[in-house]
Amino acid sequence: MKNISELVATIKRYVPTKVWGVFVKVYGLIYYNHFYNLYLIKKAPARHRKALEKVRKKEKIKVAFFLIHESVWKYDLLFNLMLKHPRLEPIIFVCPAMDYGMKNMLFEMDKTFESFKSKGYDVIKTFDIGTGKYLDVKKNYSPDIIFYTNPYSGLQGHRFFIKRFPKTLTCYVPYAVMTTNYEFFYNLDFHNLVWKIFSETPIHKKIAVQKQRKKGRNHIVTGYPGFDQLLINKNPKDVWENKNPTLKKIIWAPHHSMTELNKVSNFLEYYDLFLELADSYSDKLQIAFKPHPLLRVKLEKDSNWGKEKTDMYYNKWINLENGQFENAEYADLFLTSDALIHDCGSFMSEYLITGKPSLFMVRNESVMEDWSEFGIKAVSAHYQSRNKKQLIDFIEGVVLNEKDWMKEERNTFVQSILIPKNKLTASENILHYLESQIFQ
């Protein structure tokens, strides 16, 4: 304590009074917020039990889905099951993406709203551009259950974050099947505040038991609802713009992490090459450019790219005769394709459900060091490339010549690990669990 006091006294001698005052206030706020979060986590189980008792007495249950990005919506089948349920009233709230400015927030909100409105869904925007005000969902709708699509507080803003709803039954399905051991995938305040997390596989619950403050006690293994549309859709829509039936259909899905974390994205090294491949194989291939939604935002802010160069690049894909740009839901795209080339952990498992070959592009070996127990199994079911030649070998050998020697290995992984053992969809398992808690 004496050493700390001496250190503080020394710092105060050299730091201006105003700066020191700001530091003390910020430190105090962080300190208070940390202990307040611990308090909320400790109180959460009792509050959830009380909320469950109240919900059980209701004839109609209001279920809110908090959606930010259209591309991470995994609840389609579950939402439709709830629409048919006599006691559930589901509704979608499009929440603001707060991390990349107002312009991007309005773009994402409008795009997501229009997409779900076109499906005939009951969907509401939570920001009114005319008044500049946010919707108070708690006051105006009073949901009994909330399903989140994202666990990050800075992304969706405090008005819609889980701490705003401590006395509500909150649920979460991970926005992707997690393949790494990163702490923030399992042990944020969110993961410890939420009522139930519906886990992808038993392996994911096992990791949560090891990493989460709550030791996985709020995890229920149901399977991953993001697989459901891929499993049940027997008549997918043809979303490919070039209708030449002789062309093989490849999806290229680069991640956005070009400079952060493990720098998994190969985009900066391969963005020109994929356009060249589309040109050189124009009589054999068509390519769908399916980047992570954040890639464009980051490129626009990059000093070597900027908005003009980014727009020009994306427009090349939009105007390419045997290419296209995709930035929305992708179930039909996956189901009607012939192969996936990617470096995105989010797609690591989902595409394998289709039974089709997938190539994971390894940018550097450090990427291969961060896999979880599940991630090791998932990436082992992929073809892999570490250079241009291996990428082209995959295209020519596996895709064009159909020499898919890993097909059986992929199928074993899917059947033994990804598919729920009770033969129900993940959405059905989630609904059955809720029914067992509320209606029985």
C-alpha positions as CSV (number, residue, x, y, z in Angstrom):
1,M,0.0,0.0,0.0
2,K,2.9,2.3,0.9
3,N,4.4,1.7,-2.6
4,I,1.1,2.5,-4.3
5,S,0.7,5.7,-2.3
6,E,4.2,6.8,-3.2
7,L,3.6,6.0,-6.9
8,V,0.4,8.1,-6.8
9,A,2.1,11.0,-5.1
10,T,4.9,10.9,-7.7
11,I,2.5,10.8,-10.6
12,K,0.5,13.8,-9.2
13,R,3.6,15.9,-9.0
14,Y,4.2,15.6,-12.8
15,V,0.6,15.3,-14.1
16,P,-1.5,18.5,-14.5
17,T,-4.4,18.8,-12.0
18,K,-7.1,18.7,-14.7
19,V,-5.6,15.6,-16.3
20,W,-5.3,13.9,-12.9
21,G,-9.0,14.8,-12.2
22,V,-10.1,13.2,-15.4
23,F,-8.1,10.1,-14.7
24,V,-9.6,9.7,-11.3
25,K,-13.1,10.1,-12.7
26,V,-12.5,7.6,-15.5
27,Y,-10.8,5.1,-13.1
28,G,-13.7,5.5,-10.7
29,L,-16.3,4.9,-13.4
30,I,-14.5,1.7,-14.6
31,Y,-14.0,0.5,-11.0
32,Y,-17.7,1.1,-10.3
33,N,-18.8,-0.5,-13.5
34,H,-16.8,-3.6,-12.9
35,F,-18.3,-4.3,-9.5
36,Y,-21.7,-3.4,-10.7
37,N,-21.4,-6.1,-13.4
38,L,-20.3,-8.6,-10.8
39,Y,-23.3,-7.7,-8.7
40,L,-25.6,-8.2,-11.7
41,I,-24.0,-11.6,-12.5
42,K,-24.5,-12.7,-8.9
43,K,-28.1,-11.6,-8.9
44,A,-29.0,-13.0,-12.4
45,P,-30.1,-16.5,-11.4
46,A,-32.5,-15.3,-8.8
47,R,-33.9,-12.7,-11.1
48,H,-34.3,-15.2,-13.9
49,R,-36.2,-17.6,-11.5
50,K,-38.6,-14.8,-10.6
51,A,-39.0,-13.8,-14.2
52,L,-39.7,-17.4,-15.2
53,E,-42.4,-17.6,-12.5
54,K,-44.1,-14.5,-13.9
55,V,-43.9,-15.7,-17.5
56,R,-45.5,-19.1,-16.5
57,K,-48.6,-17.2,-15.4
58,K,-49.1,-15.5,-18.8
59,E,-51.4,-16.7,-21.6
60,K,-49.3,-15.0,-24.3
61,I,-45.5,-14.7,-24.2
62,K,-43.8,-11.8,-26.0
63,V,-40.6,-12.9,-27.6
64,A,-38.2,-10.1,-28.9
65,F,-35.4,-10.9,-31.3
66,F,-32.7,-8.2,-31.2
67,L,-31.1,-8.2,-34.7
68,I,-28.2,-6.0,-35.8
69,H,-26.7,-7.5,-39.0
70,E,-28.8,-9.4,-41.5
71,S,-26.0,-11.8,-42.2
72,V,-25.8,-13.1,-38.6
73,W,-29.5,-14.0,-38.4
74,K,-29.6,-17.7,-37.3
75,Y,-33.2,-17.8,-36.0
76,D,-35.3,-18.1,-39.2
77,L,-36.7,-21.5,-38.5
78,L,-37.1,-20.8,-34.8
79,F,-38.9,-17.5,-35.5
80,N,-41.3,-19.3,-37.9
81,L,-42.0,-22.1,-35.4
82,M,-42.9,-19.4,-32.8
83,L,-45.2,-17.7,-35.3
84,K,-47.2,-20.9,-35.4
85,H,-47.2,-21.4,-31.7
86,P,-50.5,-20.6,-30.0
87,R,-48.9,-18.8,-27.0
88,L,-45.8,-17.1,-28.4
89,E,-45.8,-13.7,-30.1
90,P,-42.4,-13.2,-31.7
91,I,-41.2,-9.8,-33.2
92,I,-37.9,-8.6,-34.6
93,F,-36.3,-5.4,-33.5
94,V,-33.6,-4.1,-35.8
95,C,-31.0,-2.6,-33.4
96,P,-28.3,-0.1,-34.4
97,A,-24.7,-1.2,-35.1
98,M,-22.9,1.5,-33.1
99,D,-19.2,0.7,-33.8
100,Y,-18.6,2.3,-37.2
101,G,-20.5,5.6,-37.2
102,M,-24.0,6.8,-38.0
103,K,-23.7,6.4,-41.8
104,N,-22.9,2.7,-41.5
105,M,-25.5,2.2,-38.8
106,L,-28.3,3.7,-40.9
107,F,-27.2,1.6,-44.0
108,E,-27.1,-1.7,-42.0
109,M,-30.4,-0.9,-40.3
110,D,-32.2,0.0,-43.5
111,K,-30.8,-3.0,-45.4
112,T,-31.8,-5.4,-42.6
113,F,-35.2,-3.9,-42.1
114,E,-36.1,-4.0,-45.8
115,S,-34.9,-7.6,-46.2
116,F,-37.0,-8.9,-43.3
117,K,-40.0,-6.8,-44.2
118,S,-40.0,-8.3,-47.6
119,K,-40.4,-11.7,-46.0
120,G,-43.6,-10.5,-44.3
121,Y,-42.0,-10.6,-40.9
122,D,-43.2,-8.4,-38.0
123,V,-40.1,-6.1,-37.8
124,I,-39.5,-2.8,-36.2
125,K,-36.6,-0.3,-36.5
126,T,-35.3,0.9,-33.1
127,F,-34.1,4.3,-34.4
128,D,-36.2,7.0,-36.0
129,I,-34.1,9.1,-38.3
130,G,-36.8,11.8,-38.4
131,T,-36.8,12.5,-34.7
132,G,-33.3,11.2,-34.0
133,K,-34.7,9.1,-31.1
134,Y,-34.2,5.4,-30.2
135,L,-37.2,3.2,-29.3
136,D,-37.5,2.2,-25.7
137,V,-38.3,-1.5,-26.2
138,K,-38.5,-2.1,-22.5
139,K,-41.2,0.6,-22.0
140,N,-43.1,0.2,-25.2
141,Y,-43.1,-3.5,-25.7
142,S,-42.1,-5.2,-22.4
143,P,-40.8,-8.4,-23.8
144,D,-40.9,-11.6,-21.7
145,I,-38.1,-13.3,-23.6
146,I,-35.3,-11.6,-25.6
147,F,-33.1,-13.5,-28.1
148,Y,-29.8,-11.7,-28.8
149,T,-27.8,-12.1,-32.0
150,N,-24.5,-10.6,-30.7
151,P,-22.8,-10.5,-27.2
152,Y,-20.8,-7.3,-27.6
153,S,-21.8,-4.2,-25.6
154,G,-20.0,-1.7,-27.8
155,L,-21.7,-3.0,-30.9
156,Q,-25.3,-2.6,-30.1
157,G,-25.3,0.2,-27.6
158,H,-26.5,0.5,-24.0
159,R,-30.2,0.9,-24.8
160,F,-30.4,-2.7,-26.1
161,F,-27.6,-4.4,-24.2
162,I,-28.4,-7.2,-21.7
163,K,-27.8,-5.0,-18.6
164,R,-30.8,-3.0,-19.6
165,F,-33.0,-6.1,-19.1
166,P,-31.8,-7.8,-15.9
167,K,-35.3,-9.0,-15.0
168,T,-36.1,-10.5,-18.4
169,L,-35.5,-14.0,-19.6
170,T,-32.6,-13.5,-22.1
171,C,-31.3,-16.1,-24.6
172,Y,-28.4,-16.3,-27.0
173,V,-27.3,-18.4,-29.9
174,P,-23.7,-17.6,-30.9
175,Y,-23.5,-15.7,-34.2
176,A,-21.1,-18.3,-35.5
177,V,-19.9,-21.8,-34.5
178,M,-16.9,-20.8,-32.6
179,T,-13.6,-22.5,-33.6
180,T,-11.0,-20.7,-31.3
181,N,-10.3,-20.6,-27.6
182,Y,-10.5,-16.8,-27.3
183,E,-11.9,-15.8,-23.9
184,F,-14.3,-13.2,-25.3
185,F,-16.3,-15.9,-27.1
186,Y,-17.2,-17.5,-23.8
187,N,-16.6,-15.3,-20.8
188,L,-17.8,-11.7,-21.4
189,D,-20.2,-10.2,-18.9
190,F,-22.9,-11.0,-21.4
191,H,-22.2,-14.7,-21.3
192,N,-22.6,-14.7,-17.5
193,L,-25.7,-12.4,-17.4
194,V,-27.8,-14.2,-20.0
195,W,-30.4,-16.7,-18.9
196,K,-29.7,-19.4,-21.4
197,I,-27.0,-20.0,-24.1
198,F,-28.0,-22.6,-26.7
199,S,-24.7,-24.3,-27.4
200,E,-23.6,-25.6,-30.8
201,T,-22.1,-28.9,-29.7
202,P,-21.1,-30.8,-26.5
203,I,-17.6,-29.6,-27.2
204,H,-18.6,-26.0,-27.0
205,K,-20.3,-26.5,-23.6
206,K,-17.2,-28.3,-22.4
207,I,-15.1,-25.2,-23.4
208,A,-17.6,-23.0,-21.6
209,V,-17.3,-25.0,-18.4
210,Q,-13.5,-24.4,-18.6
211,K,-13.6,-20.7,-19.5
212,Q,-16.8,-19.1,-18.3
213,R,-17.3,-17.6,-14.8
214,K,-20.6,-19.5,-14.6
215,K,-18.8,-22.7,-15.6
216,G,-21.3,-23.4,-18.4
217,R,-24.3,-23.7,-16.1
218,N,-26.5,-21.6,-18.4
219,H,-25.5,-23.6,-21.5
220,I,-28.0,-25.9,-23.1
221,V,-26.7,-28.1,-26.0
222,T,-29.3,-28.0,-28.8
223,G,-27.3,-28.0,-32.0
224,Y,-26.8,-24.9,-34.1
225,P,-29.9,-23.3,-35.6
226,G,-27.7,-21.8,-38.4
227,F,-27.6,-25.3,-39.8
228,D,-31.4,-25.7,-40.0
229,Q,-32.1,-23.9,-43.3
230,L,-29.2,-25.8,-44.9
231,L,-30.7,-29.1,-43.7
232,I,-34.4,-28.7,-44.4
233,N,-34.3,-26.6,-47.6
234,K,-34.8,-29.1,-50.4
235,N,-35.6,-26.6,-53.1
236,P,-33.1,-23.7,-52.8
237,K,-33.5,-20.6,-54.9
238,D,-31.0,-20.1,-57.7
239,V,-29.3,-16.9,-56.7
240,W,-26.4,-17.1,-59.2
241,E,-26.6,-14.3,-61.8
242,N,-24.9,-16.1,-64.6
243,K,-27.3,-18.9,-65.6
244,N,-24.8,-20.9,-67.7
245,P,-25.3,-24.5,-66.3
246,T,-21.8,-25.6,-67.4
247,L,-20.0,-23.1,-65.0
248,K,-18.9,-24.4,-61.6
249,K,-20.0,-22.1,-58.8
250,I,-17.4,-21.0,-56.2
251,I,-17.9,-18.8,-53.2
252,W,-14.9,-16.7,-52.0
253,A,-15.5,-15.5,-48.4
254,P,-12.6,-13.4,-47.0
255,H,-12.7,-12.3,-43.3
256,H,-12.1,-8.8,-42.1
257,S,-9.2,-9.4,-39.6
258,M,-6.4,-8.2,-41.8
259,T,-4.3,-6.5,-39.1
260,E,-5.8,-7.6,-35.7
261,L,-6.0,-10.8,-33.6
262,N,-4.3,-13.6,-35.5
263,K,-4.5,-11.7,-38.9
264,V,-6.5,-14.5,-40.4
265,S,-7.8,-12.6,-43.5
266,N,-6.0,-13.3,-46.8
267,F,-7.8,-10.5,-48.6
268,L,-4.9,-8.0,-49.1
269,E,-2.7,-10.8,-50.6
270,Y,-5.3,-12.3,-52.9
271,Y,-7.9,-9.6,-53.9
272,D,-6.4,-9.1,-57.4
273,L,-5.8,-12.8,-57.9
274,F,-9.4,-13.8,-57.5
275,L,-10.4,-11.3,-60.2
276,E,-7.7,-12.8,-62.4
277,L,-9.0,-16.3,-61.7
278,A,-12.5,-15.2,-62.7
279,D,-11.1,-13.9,-66.0
280,S,-8.8,-16.8,-66.8
281,Y,-11.5,-19.4,-66.0
282,S,-14.4,-17.5,-67.4
283,D,-15.5,-20.4,-69.5
284,K,-15.4,-22.8,-66.5
285,L,-16.2,-20.8,-63.3
286,Q,-18.3,-18.2,-61.8
287,I,-17.3,-16.7,-58.4
288,A,-19.5,-15.1,-55.8
289,F,-17.5,-12.5,-53.7
290,K,-19.0,-13.0,-50.1
291,P,-16.9,-10.9,-47.8
292,H,-17.5,-10.4,-44.1
293,P,-19.7,-7.3,-43.6
294,L,-17.0,-5.5,-41.7
295,L,-14.4,-5.9,-44.5
296,R,-15.8,-3.0,-46.5
297,V,-16.0,-0.7,-43.5
298,K,-12.3,-1.4,-42.6
299,L,-11.1,-1.0,-46.2
300,E,-12.9,2.4,-46.5
301,K,-11.0,3.6,-43.4
302,D,-7.7,2.2,-44.5
303,S,-5.1,4.7,-45.6
304,N,-4.0,2.6,-48.6
305,W,-7.6,1.9,-49.7
306,G,-10.2,4.5,-48.8
307,K,-13.8,4.7,-50.0
308,E,-13.1,5.3,-53.7
309,K,-10.8,2.4,-54.2
310,T,-13.1,0.1,-52.1
311,D,-16.1,1.1,-54.2
312,M,-14.2,0.5,-57.4
313,Y,-13.2,-3.0,-56.2
314,Y,-16.6,-4.0,-55.1
315,N,-18.2,-2.7,-58.3
316,K,-15.9,-4.9,-60.3
317,W,-17.5,-7.9,-58.7
318,I,-21.0,-6.4,-59.2
319,N,-20.4,-5.9,-62.9
320,L,-18.4,-9.1,-63.6
321,E,-20.0,-11.3,-66.2
322,N,-19.1,-14.5,-64.3
323,G,-19.0,-12.9,-60.8
324,Q,-21.2,-11.3,-58.2
325,F,-21.2,-9.6,-54.9
326,E,-23.1,-11.1,-52.0
327,N,-23.8,-9.3,-48.7
328,A,-27.1,-10.8,-47.3
329,E,-28.4,-14.2,-46.2
330,Y,-26.5,-17.0,-47.8
331,A,-28.4,-20.3,-47.3
332,D,-29.5,-20.4,-51.0
333,L,-26.0,-19.3,-52.1
334,F,-24.4,-22.2,-50.1
335,L,-26.9,-24.8,-51.3
336,T,-26.6,-24.0,-55.0
337,S,-22.8,-23.6,-55.0
338,D,-20.1,-26.2,-55.8
339,A,-17.4,-25.1,-53.4
340,L,-16.3,-22.6,-50.8
341,I,-12.9,-20.8,-50.5
342,H,-12.6,-18.9,-47.3
343,D,-10.6,-17.9,-44.2
344,C,-13.6,-17.2,-42.0
345,G,-14.2,-19.2,-38.8
346,S,-17.9,-18.4,-39.0
347,F,-18.2,-20.5,-42.2
348,M,-16.0,-23.3,-41.0
349,S,-18.9,-25.5,-40.0
350,E,-21.9,-24.1,-41.7
351,Y,-20.7,-24.9,-45.2
352,L,-19.7,-28.4,-44.4
353,I,-23.4,-29.1,-43.7
354,T,-23.9,-28.9,-47.5
355,G,-21.6,-31.9,-48.1
356,K,-19.6,-29.9,-50.6
357,P,-15.8,-29.3,-50.6
358,S,-14.4,-26.3,-48.7
359,L,-10.9,-24.8,-48.8
360,F,-9.5,-22.9,-45.8
361,M,-6.8,-20.4,-46.8
362,V,-4.0,-20.4,-44.2
363,R,-2.4,-16.9,-44.2
364,N,0.2,-17.7,-41.5
365,E,0.9,-20.7,-39.2
366,S,-0.1,-18.7,-36.1
367,V,-3.7,-19.0,-37.4
368,M,-3.4,-22.8,-36.9
369,E,-2.3,-22.4,-33.3
370,D,-5.5,-20.8,-32.0
371,W,-8.0,-23.5,-32.7
372,S,-10.1,-24.9,-29.9
373,E,-10.7,-28.7,-29.7
374,F,-13.6,-28.2,-32.0
375,G,-11.7,-25.9,-34.4
376,I,-9.0,-28.5,-34.8
377,K,-11.6,-31.1,-35.9
378,A,-13.4,-28.6,-38.2
379,V,-10.3,-27.4,-40.0
380,S,-9.1,-30.9,-40.4
381,A,-12.2,-31.6,-42.5
382,H,-11.1,-28.9,-44.9
383,Y,-8.8,-28.7,-47.8
384,Q,-6.1,-26.2,-47.0
385,S,-3.9,-23.8,-49.0
386,R,-0.9,-21.8,-48.0
387,N,0.0,-20.3,-51.4
388,K,-1.3,-19.5,-54.9
389,K,-0.4,-23.0,-56.3
390,Q,-2.4,-24.9,-53.7
391,L,-5.4,-22.6,-54.2
392,I,-5.3,-23.3,-58.0
393,D,-4.8,-27.0,-57.4
394,F,-8.0,-27.0,-55.4
395,I,-9.9,-25.2,-58.1
396,E,-8.7,-27.4,-60.9
397,G,-8.5,-30.8,-59.1
398,V,-11.4,-30.7,-56.6
399,V,-13.9,-28.3,-58.2
400,L,-13.4,-28.6,-62.0
401,N,-12.3,-32.2,-62.1
402,E,-14.4,-33.3,-59.2
403,K,-11.7,-35.3,-57.4
404,D,-13.1,-34.7,-54.0
405,W,-11.1,-37.2,-51.9
406,M,-12.1,-35.6,-48.5
407,K,-15.9,-36.1,-48.9
408,E,-16.2,-39.1,-46.6
409,E,-14.1,-37.4,-43.9
410,R,-16.3,-34.3,-44.1
411,N,-19.5,-36.4,-43.8
412,T,-18.1,-38.2,-40.7
413,F,-17.4,-34.9,-39.0
414,V,-20.9,-33.5,-39.8
415,Q,-22.7,-36.6,-38.7
416,S,-20.7,-37.3,-35.5
417,I,-20.3,-33.8,-34.2
418,L,-22.6,-31.2,-35.9
419,I,-25.9,-32.9,-36.2
420,P,-28.1,-33.3,-33.0
421,K,-28.3,-36.9,-32.0
422,N,-32.1,-36.8,-31.5
423,K,-32.6,-36.1,-35.2
424,L,-34.5,-32.8,-34.5
425,T,-33.4,-29.5,-35.8
426,A,-31.6,-27.1,-33.4
427,S,-34.6,-24.7,-33.6
428,E,-37.0,-27.5,-32.6
429,N,-34.7,-28.4,-29.7
430,I,-34.6,-24.8,-28.5
431,L,-38.4,-24.4,-28.7
432,H,-39.0,-27.7,-26.9
433,Y,-36.6,-26.5,-24.1
434,L,-38.5,-23.3,-23.7
435,E,-41.8,-25.1,-23.6
436,S,-40.5,-27.5,-21.0
437,Q,-39.5,-24.5,-18.8
438,I,-42.6,-22.3,-19.4
439,F,-45.6,-24.4,-20.2
440,Q,-45.0,-27.6,-18.2
